[in-house]
Each structure stands twice: as C-alpha cells, then as structure tokens.
Amino acid sequence: MIPMILLGVTLISLLCVLAYRLATYALPFMLGLAVARFAYATGSGLIGAGIVGFVVGAASVGLLRLLFCRLRVPTLRGLVALIFVIPAAIAGYQLVNGVTMNAVPSEIWRQIFCGLGGLVVGLSALARLASPADIGAGKTNYGSRHIEF
C-alpha cells in the first residue's frame, strides 16, 4: 500500500513539473501546436505534423532568445520579453485556477493564489528567456580559464 502511495505522489509531482514547464513555454508550445494542426489538416500526416510543430516551436524559442540577447534598445528588448512572458503568465494563472477550483472554497483566496501562480510562471519565463547559460552567448563564467588574483 505504501509503495503505491509513494508512486502516486511521485507521478503527481512529475505531472505538476510538466504542467509548469508547459506553462513557462506557453507561446512556443501553442505556436508549435497551431502549426502542427495546420500541417495535419493540409495532409502531412501525424508524424510530419509532429515534426513540423516541434521544429516551429523550437525555432520560435531560439528566435526570441536571439532577439532578446542581440537587441540593445531597451524598448525592443522589453517588447520581446512581453511577447514571451504574457502568454506564460496567463497559462500559469489558468494552471493554478484549474488545480485550485475545488480545493480552495474562498473566491478571493483562489484569485490571490492564481495571481501569484501567474506571476511566478511569468517571472520564470523571463528568467529562462534571459538565461545566458541556456543561450551559450555572453557567458561570464569562464570555468577553469578564469584566473583570480
């Protein structure tokens, strides 16, 4: 009985992590899904539509990260960040809303939790967009070549 409970808790935790990741990458995921649906509707087949959707989703993440790193005008960088962050924040809000629908009886507290969830997911999306470790450009960590005096 106890191993089944532990397995259930582990699987629920993994599903929460997956939902959080999908909410963080809401714009590329939805863009890839829309393109995959279009490709499937035009006769590319299930495998072809999946490949096309994955490529478009990955390309959109790469393009947004490249634009965010290369643009020097703060207004344009902010616009790129908003394009990436706003769908993630909305998805985070909806994720917490769906999870707490029947668990939190007070409407006010549920909206507070939903707003905090949207804020956390939006800030996480911004951190993932601006993370130089993921981009590979502009790193300040030089590893073993860094010499301190």
C-alpha positions as a Markdown table, in Angstrom:
| # | Residue | x | y | z |
|---|---|---|---|---|
| 1 | Met | 0.0 | 0.0 | 0.0 |
| 2 | Ile | 2.7 | 2.5 | 0.9 |
| 3 | Pro | 4.7 | 1.9 | -2.3 |
| 4 | Met | 1.6 | 2.7 | -4.3 |
| 5 | Ile | 1.0 | 5.9 | -2.4 |
| 6 | Leu | 4.6 | 6.9 | -3.0 |
| 7 | Leu | 4.3 | 6.1 | -6.6 |
| 8 | Gly | 1.1 | 8.2 | -6.8 |
| 9 | Val | 2.8 | 11.2 | -5.1 |
| 10 | Thr | 5.8 | 10.9 | -7.5 |
| 11 | Leu | 3.6 | 10.7 | -10.6 |
| 12 | Ile | 1.5 | 13.7 | -9.5 |
| 13 | Ser | 4.7 | 15.7 | -8.8 |
| 14 | Leu | 6.1 | 14.8 | -12.2 |
| 15 | Leu | 2.8 | 16.0 | -13.8 |
| 16 | Cys | 3.0 | 19.2 | -11.9 |
| 17 | Val | 6.6 | 19.8 | -13.2 |
| 18 | Leu | 5.4 | 19.0 | -16.7 |
| 19 | Ala | 2.5 | 21.4 | -16.5 |
| 20 | Tyr | 4.8 | 24.1 | -15.0 |
| 21 | Arg | 7.3 | 23.7 | -17.9 |
| 22 | Leu | 4.5 | 23.8 | -20.5 |
| 23 | Ala | 3.1 | 27.0 | -18.9 |
| 24 | Thr | 6.6 | 28.5 | -18.9 |
| 25 | Tyr | 7.0 | 27.8 | -22.6 |
| 26 | Ala | 3.3 | 28.7 | -23.4 |
| 27 | Leu | 4.0 | 30.8 | -26.6 |
| 28 | Pro | 6.3 | 28.3 | -28.3 |
| 29 | Phe | 4.1 | 25.4 | -27.3 |
| 30 | Met | 0.9 | 26.9 | -28.6 |
| 31 | Leu | 2.7 | 28.2 | -31.8 |
| 32 | Gly | 4.0 | 24.7 | -32.5 |
| 33 | Leu | 0.7 | 23.2 | -31.8 |
| 34 | Ala | -1.1 | 25.5 | -34.1 |
| 35 | Val | 1.4 | 24.9 | -36.9 |
| 36 | Ala | 1.1 | 21.1 | -36.3 |
| 37 | Arg | -2.7 | 21.3 | -36.5 |
| 38 | Phe | -2.4 | 23.2 | -39.8 |
| 39 | Ala | 0.1 | 20.8 | -41.2 |
| 40 | Tyr | -2.1 | 17.8 | -40.3 |
| 41 | Ala | -5.2 | 19.5 | -41.8 |
| 42 | Thr | -3.3 | 20.0 | -45.1 |
| 43 | Gly | -2.4 | 16.4 | -45.4 |
| 44 | Ser | 1.1 | 16.0 | -43.9 |
| 45 | Gly | 0.2 | 13.1 | -41.7 |
| 46 | Leu | 0.6 | 12.6 | -37.9 |
| 47 | Ile | 4.4 | 12.2 | -37.9 |
| 48 | Gly | 5.0 | 15.0 | -40.3 |
| 49 | Ala | 2.7 | 17.4 | -38.4 |
| 50 | Gly | 4.5 | 16.5 | -35.1 |
| 51 | Ile | 7.9 | 17.1 | -36.7 |
| 52 | Val | 6.8 | 20.4 | -38.2 |
| 53 | Gly | 5.2 | 21.6 | -34.9 |
| 54 | Phe | 8.3 | 20.7 | -32.9 |
| 55 | Val | 10.6 | 22.5 | -35.3 |
| 56 | Val | 8.5 | 25.6 | -35.3 |
| 57 | Gly | 8.2 | 25.6 | -31.5 |
| 58 | Ala | 12.0 | 25.2 | -31.1 |
| 59 | Ala | 12.7 | 27.8 | -33.7 |
| 60 | Ser | 10.4 | 30.3 | -32.0 |
| 61 | Val | 12.2 | 29.8 | -28.7 |
| 62 | Gly | 15.5 | 30.3 | -30.5 |
| 63 | Leu | 14.4 | 33.4 | -32.3 |
| 64 | Leu | 13.0 | 35.0 | -29.2 |
| 65 | Arg | 16.2 | 34.3 | -27.2 |
| 66 | Leu | 18.4 | 35.5 | -30.1 |
| 67 | Leu | 16.4 | 38.7 | -30.4 |
| 68 | Phe | 16.4 | 39.2 | -26.6 |
| 69 | Cys | 20.2 | 38.8 | -26.5 |
| 70 | Arg | 21.1 | 40.8 | -29.6 |
| 71 | Leu | 18.8 | 43.8 | -29.3 |
| 72 | Arg | 20.3 | 46.7 | -27.5 |
| 73 | Val | 17.4 | 49.1 | -27.4 |
| 74 | Pro | 15.6 | 48.6 | -24.1 |
| 75 | Thr | 12.2 | 49.2 | -25.5 |
| 76 | Leu | 12.6 | 46.4 | -28.1 |
| 77 | Arg | 14.0 | 44.1 | -25.5 |
| 78 | Gly | 11.1 | 44.8 | -23.3 |
| 79 | Leu | 8.7 | 44.1 | -26.2 |
| 80 | Val | 10.3 | 40.7 | -26.9 |
| 81 | Ala | 10.2 | 39.9 | -23.2 |
| 82 | Leu | 6.5 | 40.8 | -23.0 |
| 83 | Ile | 5.7 | 38.6 | -26.1 |
| 84 | Phe | 7.3 | 35.7 | -24.3 |
| 85 | Val | 6.1 | 36.4 | -20.7 |
| 86 | Ile | 2.5 | 37.4 | -21.1 |
| 87 | Pro | 1.2 | 34.0 | -22.5 |
| 88 | Ala | 3.3 | 32.2 | -19.9 |
| 89 | Ala | 1.7 | 34.3 | -17.1 |
| 90 | Ile | -1.8 | 33.6 | -18.5 |
| 91 | Ala | -1.1 | 29.9 | -18.7 |
| 92 | Gly | 0.3 | 29.9 | -15.1 |
| 93 | Tyr | -2.9 | 31.7 | -13.9 |
| 94 | Gln | -5.1 | 29.2 | -15.7 |
| 95 | Leu | -3.0 | 26.3 | -14.4 |
| 96 | Val | -3.4 | 27.3 | -10.7 |
| 97 | Asn | -7.1 | 28.1 | -11.4 |
| 98 | Gly | -7.7 | 24.6 | -12.7 |
| 99 | Val | -5.8 | 23.0 | -9.8 |
| 100 | Thr | -7.5 | 25.1 | -7.0 |
| 101 | Met | -11.0 | 25.2 | -8.5 |
| 102 | Asn | -12.4 | 22.7 | -6.0 |
| 103 | Ala | -9.7 | 22.8 | -3.4 |
| 104 | Val | -10.0 | 26.5 | -2.3 |
| 105 | Pro | -13.5 | 27.5 | -1.2 |
| 106 | Ser | -12.9 | 31.2 | -0.9 |
| 107 | Glu | -13.1 | 33.0 | -4.3 |
| 108 | Ile | -10.8 | 35.8 | -3.1 |
| 109 | Trp | -8.1 | 33.5 | -1.9 |
| 110 | Arg | -8.3 | 31.4 | -5.1 |
| 111 | Gln | -7.8 | 34.6 | -7.2 |
| 112 | Ile | -4.9 | 35.6 | -5.0 |
| 113 | Phe | -3.3 | 32.1 | -5.5 |
| 114 | Cys | -4.0 | 32.3 | -9.2 |
| 115 | Gly | -2.4 | 35.7 | -9.5 |
| 116 | Leu | 0.7 | 34.5 | -7.6 |
| 117 | Gly | 0.9 | 31.5 | -9.8 |
| 118 | Gly | 0.7 | 33.6 | -12.9 |
| 119 | Leu | 3.4 | 35.9 | -11.5 |
| 120 | Val | 5.7 | 33.1 | -10.6 |
| 121 | Val | 5.4 | 31.4 | -14.0 |
| 122 | Gly | 5.8 | 34.8 | -15.8 |
| 123 | Leu | 9.0 | 35.6 | -13.9 |
| 124 | Ser | 10.2 | 32.1 | -14.6 |
| 125 | Ala | 9.6 | 32.5 | -18.3 |
| 126 | Leu | 11.5 | 35.8 | -18.2 |
| 127 | Ala | 14.4 | 34.2 | -16.3 |
| 128 | Arg | 14.5 | 31.3 | -18.9 |
| 129 | Leu | 14.4 | 33.9 | -21.8 |
| 130 | Ala | 17.3 | 35.9 | -20.3 |
| 131 | Ser | 19.4 | 33.0 | -19.0 |
| 132 | Pro | 22.9 | 33.2 | -20.6 |
| 133 | Ala | 23.6 | 29.6 | -19.6 |
| 134 | Asp | 21.0 | 28.3 | -21.9 |
| 135 | Ile | 21.9 | 30.6 | -24.8 |
| 136 | Gly | 25.6 | 30.0 | -24.9 |
| 137 | Ala | 26.4 | 33.6 | -25.8 |
| 138 | Gly | 27.5 | 36.3 | -23.5 |
| 139 | Lys | 28.6 | 33.9 | -20.7 |
| 140 | Thr | 30.5 | 35.4 | -17.9 |
| 141 | Asn | 31.7 | 32.1 | -16.4 |
| 142 | Tyr | 34.9 | 31.1 | -18.0 |
| 143 | Gly | 35.4 | 27.9 | -16.0 |
| 144 | Ser | 39.0 | 26.8 | -15.4 |
| 145 | Arg | 40.3 | 29.6 | -17.6 |
| 146 | His | 39.2 | 32.2 | -15.1 |
| 147 | Ile | 42.2 | 33.5 | -13.0 |
| 148 | Glu | 41.7 | 35.3 | -9.8 |
| 149 | Phe | 44.4 | 37.5 | -8.3 |
